[in-house]
Amino acid sequence: MPAKTGAQYKEKLRNAKNNIFIHGERVEDPTTHPAFKNVIQSMADLYDLQYEQPDKMLYTSPQTGDQVGMTFYRPETIEDLIKRREAIQEWAKLSGGLMGRSPDYLNAEVMAMGVANDLFGEDDPMFAENAKNYYDYARENDISLTHTLIHPQVNRQKAQHEQEDANVALHLVEKRSDGIIVDGARLLATQGGITDEILVFPSTVKKAGEQDDPYSLAFVVPNNTPGLKYISRESFDYGKNNWDHPLSSRFEEGDAIVYFDNVFVPWEKVFVCGNSSICNRTFLETNAVVHMSHQVVAKNVVKTEFVLGVVLSLMDSIGIDKFQHVQDKGTEIMLTLETMKSHLFRAEHNAKLDKWGTMTPDFEALNAARNWYPRIYPRLVEILRILGASGLMGIPTEADFHHEEIGPLVNRALQSKNLEGYERVKLFRLAWDLTMSAFGSRQTHYEYYFFGDPVKMGMTYFEQFNKEPYKEYIQDFLKKVKPSKPDYTNV
């Protein structure tokens, strides 16, 4: 079938009856539930955008000839890579880059592992074929995915097999002729339950050993699979209108604990089964992490543009844009934006064909960007919070402006250099929702841990960085210093 529309996405969710729990209740229909209906509409808008801009967002399937989503596209040239990135950024612009798990993120992973599938075949050729077939299936049916990577935080001082309750984490229970039985918990599925299926893969950061083989699994199942349960955290969409909560009322993706209660997974949906070595190598050796990082950096360029736009609008509205310290803070965000764009440019224009014939971005540039952005994003929103000052607290609701007695008063009291009070507060509520609301705080936390613990990521980056050329440079430089070493032989 061709790429789906927003209406088709919602209808499929409505019919799926996924096992979603939130606020102590089971969700009957997420498309009408207060915690999910608004972000589901934003997801639907993404799918509709594919048909509003078909030249940019769709391409002809090599398998069926249908029009399918560009974010599934396998690039073979640098131009292809740029074309896919432009589609990614069109989707990101709809939310200002605030939907971190829009479908394109995992579409990139499915594409990469579907093409570079021979790694999975080390255990059994069936697993390689499964990965290839799933890419075709996901692309042709425009499957939306959530995913889960990590075990519950029980005792981080011990390996998973050493835990007092070693079976609390997702693990292999049984191999059968028709598939496997898995049981246990995983963290933390963003958009859990409001997508079609869940992709279970190993952590990108924490390596496993042979004793972790029972936990070394990779598979995919529909979200309405019997025994699969999503236990959602409290929603940060409080049911307020778009004016009062312009971001959280539209883009609150949600996060969920995933519990597999003796779930059956058919063999054709399994990619790795009890092999820690393959799990450890999956993301890097298939180049999945490269294509996922390409999507993330492209999205974060748009997110930085959005933050900068809010900051500049706020500066202008209250006339602080001529102060030196204010301009300096704006410059910090501008420098971040241009640095991220430079990383992206280098990644694309230094791209090379991998051994499977896929045009693959320069990972050195993307790896630097994905390690740096979690460290700098908190500063970007801090700048917005500092510049907003008390204005981020003096933000009445829209209802106050419509009140007969106080409406004219707050409109007058909260006017700014070039905006009447109503428009000025509307802008400041946007800045507040981006920085200080529960939604905004979650965005900062989310970016910090996007790919995992940034300290562990930094250690990995340091260990893998090619340091020798720089040390050799210094050694060569020192060799040219005229010798004057003292003689200590007679001392």
Steps between C-alpha positions, in 0.01 A plus 500: 500500500617861450617730779217552747305813575432646841148358499633152422755528781229591751260235376765232534575610859130504582457144376821360651383513863858524628547421868574852631472597866523852640387675819383169644270406215505302177460714189214385277559737208822707498369719216242650739684469833610839643860381553549386140251654261695820435837340425318242287358790299853643463619160377208493258608842375842352419343230289273749325803715421628215283207561264511878528862495378526175302798614292705538817342244733424199277683280251418201281550166671753277321289200600139595429508827308285664770580842644671439834655720769827671411632443852527127416716585197827319448743763362751400234642846426575812701205663326280217626628555852419869485157425355420269791631757750278770351198275560617442859522874558158567350355270763713659774379851410142404584593464868805725518708184541319421826376156396817304559347169397317598184479195269807590294737418788426128497429494128871577455593212731272250324642602163862463608457163668275371226770562240807411712333184626783246467616564858179343629562199277812404698272303732251382241433615141136529602576805716662686208198424283271621779676837518480543122134404489409727787648803326287423196190446715549817706560713191207361301256534792639825645536337841546735794735369767593553858807328642663397826868456575579479870435284805329633815716700741525247780866481604740658254800361691416151378465339160151393407559131572631595848186683610312364799195471273678412179170440321361851546665610174376380163650156436457187296274247669459233234583414142223324313467366149285799400675775697616614841342595833640809672420648840601804703523877491677750279544879509405754365272501196427849374165507318436158652157378401421775246699330227440180303784282625794485741859435400705337776876541469803504728645812654720715279736571793507215752679190372389148593703188575426135434321465833257763374401286202148436638448879493661544157193529282383693197150462360188687400135441587171688454402714795180305552684170548348303791698553820668822382418788734592870493505667841515871420637773721278793598406702197639853471207592278267640765206549267562873467442695181768569241530865602582420865716193425609541136748210506387250764145506361628378163833320527501310831624163372489315830736231627411155627636201685448196280408170657513175306283254692604169338467646152522274195719625212486301173837409350445722196499805731826408680838651400724399792437222749744446785817632338668784691776535240254584223307733731817691587587549134156561352475879492856567388557217254170552317556879493160537668648739757638713216166540324316551829754767599450667162127527575568631851747767395266612220216522755719686749591762241129577472460490880783752542343723234176486698670593829688783329178628345329512840801673659522765227125563511511540878797738481325715244167504681632664816782703346801324650667409171746794513655410834847351476448205734172414325660501158779282635246241614329510163839446340546179701189353340598624154842336536334176610273507196781564254717232664222241471440598137871463432505151654205408280659644186825311562312179574311518172773627271759254636255211469620179339343183369517219754560140401128450439483792257320740737622860506601540863576833669836576659454365852786703647304819442171352625662335801650830609163673459304235689750513788502880510132590470389335828760713675401827333119476479449569874693823450277605209183478706678656798570805284132526412403468866751766607390747234132441574559575871182593690314511171487121508301521823278793408300297251124503561286248313298581192185495713629800697514708182139410420374596846285811480649668808869410495554427129565863399720547807737206432511588131621847593729395787681236295553693179852510360706705258317378194227265624178548688467297818306214344764433232792557736371246753430254218871519407616472860278200563676334206837579659376367836369177349836448330702550817316488833186290461505126564514457122796738467688337787445161342643633170823602676524168681416311181768672292760441771441125494395468135759237404573387856714622788707784348793421732515140379455622145786743554723222636422289193568796275834564671604136482411467131647833393815463292747675728830390345527767226476774762756344732733441205458863399627612841784249499611625160472857620714428808767333287560834333571675828878560528652257751623643828452203725720529809768241572439323832772234463733663757231572755 
